Structures are given as C-alpha cells and as structure tokens.
Amino acid sequence: MYGDPTLGGSHALVPRVRRAEEGENLGDSTRGGSGALKVGGGRRGGAWRGDVRYEAAARQAERALELCELMVLEDGAVALRTEMQKLTRNGARTRGLFSITCLIRVLQLLKLLQRFFAVLRRALVLARLMHAAMRDAFAASPNPSNNEVYEIDEVHAVQGCLIFMLAKRFELFGHDQALLDRADRILKFLELDMWCRFTKLNQLRLGALFFPGVDRHMEQLYDVSDLPNIEYVFRDLRLHPGAAFPLFLLGLTHTITKADGNDVYGLVAYAGEVSAAQIELTGQACFAAIGVLRFVALLERMHGRQDARLFEGENEDVHFVDFGRRGRAPGIRRRGSTLGPSLGLRGSDGPWSDTLGGCPLLRARPHPDNPAFRRLCAAGVGPYGVLPLHDRAVVADVFAVLNTRGQPLGTMVAGQREPAEILARGPAAYFAPVYDVRVPAS
C-alpha cells in the first residue's frame, strides 16, 4: 500500500508551484535523491589486477574525482551530456556516466565541443591523462597467464579509473577528509539514477568491479526489470488495440536543488482512457491529437530540462506538431512516443523499456468505474492535460486509486514505486507544473 500523504492546505501551495513553473528561486541542476548508492571496497578482484595497474589507477584518483565533478555537478556539462545522449538515441540513459555506451558518447562530446567550452576542454585533458597512465601500466604488466601485453582503449581506461576511485575512496582519500567528502558528494548526486532498475544492477557491478558480456548483460536486465508484470497488467491493451482502457501514469522527471541545498522532485501525472492504437500512433500530429502523448511530451521536456511553457497566442496544436517534427537525432523525424515499449504493447519480442525516456514511471490500470479515477480523468489542466498535483483533492484521489485492491474496483499497478513514494511525502518534496502560465511573446 502507498502511504497516506500528509498535505498542507492547497491555498499555501499556489505561490510555490507558480515559482517552480516559472523557474524562480530554484536551480535547474540534475541532483541526487534519497536512494542509497553504495559501492564496495576491498582490494581483491576487479578491473586492476596486479600492483602496477593498481598503483597507476591510484595515482589517477584525484583526476578521476575531478572528471566526475565536471560531468556530474557542473550544470552546463550535465545539460550537454543529456542532449548528446538524446541526439544519439540513448535517451534512456541521459544521466548515465559509468557504462561503456554512455562514456563513448561523453568522450565524443568532449572531442566535438572542447574548443567552445572550457569545462569540456579540461575534462578531455583529464580523460587523456588517465588513458595514457593506464596504457603505460598495461604495457608494463603482461598478463601472468600467457605473458601477453594487452592494450587498453580510452573508454575502458576512463571507466576503470572512475569506478576504481569511487570503490576505493576510503583507501585512496582516507588521509584527506576534503577529498573523501568530494567523493561522497559525487555518490549523493548519482543516487537518482538508482531509481532505474537497470542502474541498480550497474550499482552491484560497480561495487564488485564486474563487467559482464553483452548477452549476459541483456539477460540480467530482463531479470531485474518489471517487464513480466507490465506485460500482465497491460496485455489486454495489446490484444485489443482498438479498445480504450483506463490508464494512470506518474513519472519522476528530474530534481531541482533549491538555494537552501534541499532537493525537490519533478512529477508529472496523467489519467484517462486510451487505446494501444492511439499510444502507438506515429506521425508529426500524434502529440497534438492524443492526450496521453502530450503527457509524454511534457515528461521528455522536463527530463531534458527545457522550458515547456507555450508562448502567448501560440496555438497548442501547432506547438505539439512542432514537437512531433523534431526527432531525437538531427534530420530524423520523431516517429511517435516511447510509451508503447514502456507498457509492453508489442510483447516480449518487441521493444520494451523499464523507464519512459529515462524517467522512472509508475503505471496503473484502474477500474473504469472507480469514482476517484473518474474524477482524475476530468482533472487534467493546462496545454499538456496533466494532473495538478498541487491540489490536495487530486492527490487524495491519486492515492485512492493506487490503494484500491481487489474486486470490484481494484487497480493493477506495475513499474517503479518511487514517484508515488515522493508524492506521499507531501508538497515540500516535489513540484508538478501544469504550464498554464504562458511566456510573453517577444
């Protein structure tokens, strides 16, 4: 069961929500959450067997720490990484840094734009120094089993140094509390990633300094995902694509760190009846035509830390057609939303995703006659038609829907619980803009 939220009066929330919508008094940083990210210690096993490689990695620890800070804590660098991974169709890992596929994109970004941004230029210097050090270490330490000398490429060298630094931080920085605090701060800011089950799996690998092959990696991702449950809950949508079914979605988009250092979380919610055929609709106009796809558009824009407000006098249909025209990669038209794979609408053999565009997503299939759900269907506001979660009555109906179990009006729930747990903490923990405030036309 989800917690019974303790909420203040709705009249006190309006100014805070309005400030959040307009971006006043709030930073726009991607920050960590309340999850627990832990990395293991110990010297045995791992990526750097042998004293030569171990000592070389240890000498690169401060450089690895600085690179992490530049890529995780610098708002501009985080935004550039997000855009780079979206443009290269790796949007589900827009906050990733430690996987090989993410690091490939990060290094490409550094090389492409280092002429224009000092922070990227410095990050590229650090990456190249780490690669040079580990390349020399590998050349000086042949494999003991066959006495062969292996070369290490730049991506694996940087990945190894970053993970080594975090996993051995107590051993490496125990003599300097300031350095240790900086390493711990990196981990705090990475905690939001742990809300994705895939990155929870990577957390275990990071602790063990273990890197599986591709086939085993995909098997493990299936094992830790919620795909079987998602398929069970939404299989009727797939089997009857033309029929409308009740649907409730609650997505966690990103975090904002306020001036006082506290974090608030972006939440977006939708309730309505929709068919699989509508969700899988393609073409530029689909986001203008289907309400749930407008929810997807808002979630994607908030996750990418873009201003999602419309301009004064701007036609909503034109706005959403323009959104559908802009694809994730240059010159490639957007073919539709990623919601279908997030609901398993093409079965286990089709594309699927544990998140929605990288955002943790709670998915629910309420009973169509649930009175709380019927009220939520009529509560959507703003150009995106999302739920005003600053309204106390709306939040009460959300939990009335999620906590209804069994017949005759039971709700089936799948996906991540964390968005609902944040909602249950009360309005001080989240903001949920509906973007009914328009930007004055210039």
C-alpha positions in Angstrom: 0.0 0.0 0.0 1.1 3.5 -0.7 1.4 5.9 2.2 -1.4 8.2 3.2 0.1 11.6 2.3 0.2 14.4 4.8 -0.6 17.5 2.9 -0.9 21.1 3.8 -3.7 23.5 2.7 -3.8 23.9 -1.1 -4.0 27.7 -0.8 -0.4 27.8 0.6 0.9 25.8 -2.4 -0.1 28.0 -5.2 2.8 30.6 -4.9 5.4 27.8 -4.5 4.1 25.9 -7.6 4.0 29.1 -9.6 7.6 29.8 -8.7 8.5 26.3 -9.7 6.7 26.7 -13.1 8.4 30.0 -13.8 11.8 28.8 -12.6 12.2 31.5 -9.8 14.4 30.8 -6.8 15.2 27.3 -8.0 18.2 25.9 -9.6 18.0 23.7 -12.6 20.5 21.1 -11.6 20.1 17.4 -12.0 20.6 16.2 -8.5 20.5 13.0 -6.5 17.6 11.7 -4.5 17.1 9.8 -1.3 18.0 6.4 -2.6 21.1 4.6 -1.3 24.0 4.3 -3.7 26.8 2.3 -2.2 30.0 1.0 -3.8 32.1 -1.8 -2.3 35.6 -1.6 -1.1 38.3 -4.2 -0.8 41.3 -4.8 -2.9 40.6 -8.3 -4.2 39.4 -8.9 -7.7 38.2 -6.2 -10.0 39.4 -4.4 -13.1 43.0 -3.7 -12.0 44.7 -7.0 -11.1 48.4 -6.6 -10.4 50.3 -4.0 -8.4 51.4 -1.9 -11.4 47.9 -1.3 -12.6 46.6 -0.8 -9.1 49.2 1.8 -8.3 48.7 3.5 -11.7 44.9 3.8 -11.1 45.6 5.1 -7.5 47.7 7.9 -8.9 44.9 8.9 -11.2 42.3 9.1 -8.4 42.2 12.8 -8.0 41.9 13.3 -11.7 39.1 10.8 -11.8 37.4 12.7 -9.0 37.7 16.0 -10.9 36.3 14.5 -14.0 33.3 13.1 -12.1 32.7 16.5 -10.6 32.8 18.2 -14.0 30.4 15.7 -15.6 28.0 15.3 -12.7 28.0 18.6 -10.8 28.5 21.2 -13.5 25.0 22.1 -14.7 26.2 23.1 -18.2 28.1 19.8 -18.7 25.1 17.8 -17.4 22.8 19.5 -19.9 25.2 18.9 -22.8 25.6 15.2 -21.8 21.8 14.9 -21.7 21.4 16.4 -25.2 24.3 14.4 -26.6 22.7 11.1 -25.5 19.3 12.1 -26.7 20.6 13.0 -30.1 22.4 9.7 -30.4 19.3 7.8 -29.4 20.5 6.9 -25.9 17.8 8.9 -24.2 17.1 6.2 -21.6 20.5 6.8 -20.1 20.6 10.6 -20.1 22.1 10.7 -16.7 24.4 7.8 -17.2 28.2 8.1 -16.9 29.7 4.8 -15.9 28.6 2.4 -18.7 30.6 1.9 -21.8 27.9 3.2 -24.2 27.4 6.4 -22.1 31.2 7.0 -21.8 31.6 6.6 -25.6 29.1 9.5 -26.0 30.7 11.5 -23.3 34.1 11.3 -24.9 32.6 12.1 -28.3 31.0 15.2 -26.8 34.3 16.3 -25.3 36.1 16.0 -28.6 33.4 17.7 -30.6 32.9 20.7 -28.3 36.1 21.2 -26.3 37.0 24.2 -28.5 33.9 26.0 -27.3 33.6 25.1 -23.6 36.5 25.3 -21.1 34.9 22.7 -18.8 34.8 20.2 -21.6 38.3 21.0 -22.6 39.5 20.4 -19.1 37.5 17.1 -18.9 39.1 15.9 -22.1 42.6 16.6 -20.8 41.8 14.6 -17.7 40.5 11.7 -19.7 43.6 11.6 -21.9 45.9 11.7 -18.9 44.1 8.8 -17.4 44.2 6.8 -20.6 48.0 7.5 -21.0 48.7 6.4 -17.5 46.7 3.1 -17.7 48.1 2.4 -21.2 51.6 2.6 -19.8 50.6 0.4 -16.8 49.1 -2.3 -19.0 52.2 -2.2 -21.2 54.4 -2.7 -18.1 52.3 -5.6 -16.7 51.9 -8.5 -19.0 49.1 -11.0 -18.4 50.5 -13.6 -15.9 48.7 -16.5 -17.6 50.2 -16.1 -21.1 52.7 -13.2 -20.7 50.9 -11.2 -23.4 50.7 -7.4 -23.2 47.3 -6.0 -23.6 46.4 -2.5 -24.8 43.6 -0.7 -23.1 41.4 1.7 -25.1 40.4 5.2 -23.8 36.8 4.3 -22.9 37.8 1.3 -20.7 40.7 3.2 -19.1 38.5 6.1 -18.1 35.7 3.8 -16.9 38.1 1.8 -14.8 39.6 4.9 -13.2 36.3 6.4 -12.3 34.9 3.2 -10.8 38.2 2.4 -9.1 38.2 5.9 -7.5 34.7 5.5 -6.1 35.1 1.9 -5.0 38.4 2.6 -3.2 37.7 6.1 -2.0 38.3 5.3 1.7 41.6 3.7 0.9 42.6 6.5 -1.5 41.3 9.5 0.3 41.3 8.4 3.9 44.2 10.8 4.6 42.3 13.8 3.3 38.8 14.4 4.6 38.1 17.1 2.0 38.8 14.7 -0.9 36.7 12.0 0.7 33.8 14.4 1.2 34.0 15.3 -2.5 33.9 11.6 -3.5 30.9 11.1 -1.2 29.2 14.1 -2.7 29.5 12.5 -6.2 27.7 9.4 -4.9 25.0 11.5 -3.4 24.3 13.3 -6.7 24.2 10.0 -8.5 21.5 8.5 -6.3 18.7 9.5 -8.6 20.0 7.0 -11.2 19.4 4.2 -8.8 15.7 4.6 -9.2 16.0 2.8 -12.5 16.3 -1.0 -12.0 18.9 -1.1 -14.8 21.2 1.3 -12.9 20.6 -0.6 -9.7 22.1 -3.6 -11.5 25.0 -1.4 -12.5 25.4 -0.4 -8.9 26.1 -4.0 -8.0 28.6 -4.3 -10.8 30.3 -1.1 -9.7 30.7 -2.5 -6.2 32.2 -5.7 -7.5 34.1 -4.1 -10.3 32.5 -6.7 -12.6 31.8 -6.2 -16.3 29.7 -9.0 -18.0 29.4 -9.8 -21.6 26.7 -8.4 -23.8 24.5 -11.5 -23.8 24.6 -11.9 -20.0 24.1 -8.2 -19.6 20.8 -8.4 -21.6 19.7 -11.4 -19.6 20.3 -9.7 -16.3 18.4 -6.6 -17.5 15.4 -8.7 -18.2 15.7 -10.4 -14.8 15.7 -7.1 -12.8 13.1 -5.3 -14.9 9.4 -5.2 -14.2 8.6 -6.3 -17.8 6.7 -9.6 -16.9 4.4 -7.7 -14.5 3.9 -4.8 -17.0 3.0 -7.4 -19.7 0.5 -9.0 -17.4 -1.2 -5.7 -16.4 -1.4 -4.3 -19.9 -1.7 -7.4 -22.0 -5.4 -6.6 -22.8 -4.3 -3.4 -24.5 -2.0 -5.3 -26.7 -4.6 -8.0 -27.5 -7.4 -5.5 -28.2 -5.5 -2.5 -29.7 -8.7 -0.6 -30.8 -10.4 -0.7 -27.4 -10.0 2.1 -24.9 -8.7 1.1 -21.4 -8.3 3.2 -18.2 -4.7 4.3 -17.6 -2.9 6.2 -14.9 0.7 7.3 -15.2 3.0 9.0 -12.7 6.5 9.9 -13.9 9.6 11.2 -12.0 11.3 13.6 -14.4 14.3 15.2 -12.6 15.3 17.0 -9.5 15.9 20.7 -8.7 18.2 21.8 -6.0 17.0 25.0 -4.2 19.2 27.7 -2.8 19.0 26.2 0.6 20.5 22.9 -0.7 17.3 20.9 -0.4 16.0 18.9 -3.4 12.5 18.8 -4.9 11.5 16.3 -7.5 9.6 16.9 -10.7 6.4 14.8 -11.0 4.1 14.5 -14.0 0.8 12.6 -13.8 -1.9 11.6 -16.3 -5.3 9.9 -16.0 -7.6 8.9 -18.9 -8.8 6.2 -21.2 -6.7 5.4 -24.2 -6.2 2.5 -26.7 -3.0 0.8 -27.7 -3.6 2.0 -31.3 -3.6 5.6 -30.1 -0.5 5.1 -28.0 1.3 3.6 -30.9 0.2 6.3 -33.3 3.0 7.7 -35.4 3.4 10.9 -37.4 4.0 14.6 -36.5 0.5 15.2 -35.4 0.1 12.4 -32.9 1.2 14.6 -29.9 -1.4 17.1 -30.8 -4.2 14.5 -31.2 -3.7 12.2 -28.2 -3.8 13.4 -24.6 -1.5 10.8 -23.1 1.1 11.6 -25.7 1.1 15.3 -24.5 1.9 13.9 -21.1 4.9 12.1 -22.7 6.0 15.3 -24.4 6.0 17.2 -21.1 7.8 14.4 -19.3 10.5 14.4 -22.1 11.0 18.2 -22.0 11.2 18.3 -18.2 13.7 15.5 -18.2 15.8 17.4 -20.7 15.5 20.5 -18.5 13.8 22.5 -21.3 11.2 25.3 -20.8 8.0 23.6 -21.7 5.7 26.7 -21.5 3.9 27.9 -24.6 4.1 31.5 -25.8 1.2 33.9 -25.6 -1.0 33.4 -28.6 0.7 30.2 -29.7 -1.7 27.6 -31.0 -1.5 24.4 -29.0 -1.9 22.1 -32.0 0.9 23.8 -33.8 3.1 23.6 -30.7 2.6 19.8 -30.5 3.0 19.2 -34.2 6.3 21.0 -34.0 7.3 18.8 -31.1 6.5 15.7 -33.2 8.5 17.1 -36.1 11.7 17.4 -34.0 13.3 13.9 -33.7 15.9 12.7 -31.2 18.6 12.9 -33.8 19.3 15.7 -36.4 17.4 15.1 -39.7 15.4 12.2 -38.2 11.7 12.8 -37.7 10.1 11.7 -34.5 8.1 8.6 -35.3 6.0 8.6 -32.1 6.4 8.2 -28.4 8.3 5.7 -26.3 5.2 4.9 -24.2 4.3 1.8 -26.1 7.6 -0.1 -25.2 7.1 1.2 -21.6 3.7 -0.6 -21.4 4.9 -3.8 -23.3 2.4 -3.2 -26.1 4.4 -5.3 -28.6 5.0 -8.2 -26.3 8.2 -9.7 -25.0 9.7 -10.0 -28.5 9.2 -6.3 -29.3 11.0 -3.2 -28.0 10.5 -2.6 -24.3 11.7 -0.2 -21.6 11.7 -0.2 -17.8 11.6 3.6 -17.9 9.9 6.2 -20.0 12.6 8.2 -21.8 14.9 7.5 -18.8 12.3 8.6 -16.2 11.0 6.2 -13.5 7.4 5.6 -14.3 4.6 4.2 -12.2 1.9 2.6 -14.4 -1.5 1.7 -13.2 -4.7 0.2 -14.8 -7.6 1.3 -12.6 -11.1 0.0 -12.8 -13.0 2.3 -15.2 -15.9 2.7 -12.7 -13.6 3.7 -9.8 -15.1 7.1 -8.8 -11.7 8.5 -7.8 -10.3 7.6 -11.2 -13.3 9.2 -13.0 -12.6 12.4 -11.1 -8.9 12.3 -12.1 -9.9 11.9 -15.8 -11.7 15.2 -15.6 -9.0 17.0 -13.6 -6.3 17.4 -16.3 -5.4 21.1 -16.9 -3.0 23.2 -18.9 -1.9 22.6 -22.5 -0.5 19.2 -21.6 -3.6 18.0 -19.8 -1.7 16.7 -16.8 -3.0 16.5 -13.2 -2.5 19.5 -10.9 -0.7 17.6 -8.1 -0.5 20.8 -6.0 -4.3 20.3 -5.5 -4.9 18.4 -2.2 -8.1 16.7 -3.5 -6.3 15.5 -6.7 -3.5 13.9 -4.7 -6.1 12.2 -2.4 -7.8 10.8 -5.4 -4.4 9.5 -6.8 -3.8 7.5 -3.6 -7.5 6.4 -3.5 -6.9 4.8 -7.0 -3.5 3.3 -6.2 -4.5 1.9 -2.9 -7.7 0.2 -4.2 -7.0 -3.5 -4.5 -9.2 -6.5 -5.4 -12.7 -6.5 -6.9 -14.9 -4.9 -7.9 -13.0 -1.7 -8.3 -9.4 -2.8 -8.0 -6.3 -1.2 -9.5 -3.4 -3.2 -11.1 -0.1 -1.4 -10.6 3.3 -2.0 -12.4 6.6 -0.2 -12.7 8.5 1.9 -10.2 7.0 2.8 -6.9 9.3 5.8 -6.2 7.2 8.5 -7.9 4.3 7.7 -5.7 6.5 7.5 -2.6 7.8 11.0 -3.3 4.2 12.2 -3.8 3.3 10.7 -0.4 6.0 12.9 1.3 3.9 16.0 0.7 4.2 19.1 -1.4 7.5 20.2 0.2 9.2 17.2 -1.6 8.0 17.8 -5.2 6.7 20.2 -7.8 4.3 19.3 -10.6 3.9 22.2 -13.1 0.9 22.2 -15.4 2.4 25.1 -17.5 -0.8 27.1 -17.8 1.4 30.1 -17.5 2.5 31.3 -20.9 5.7 33.1 -21.9 5.0 36.6 -23.1 5.6 36.9 -26.9 8.7 38.9 -27.7 
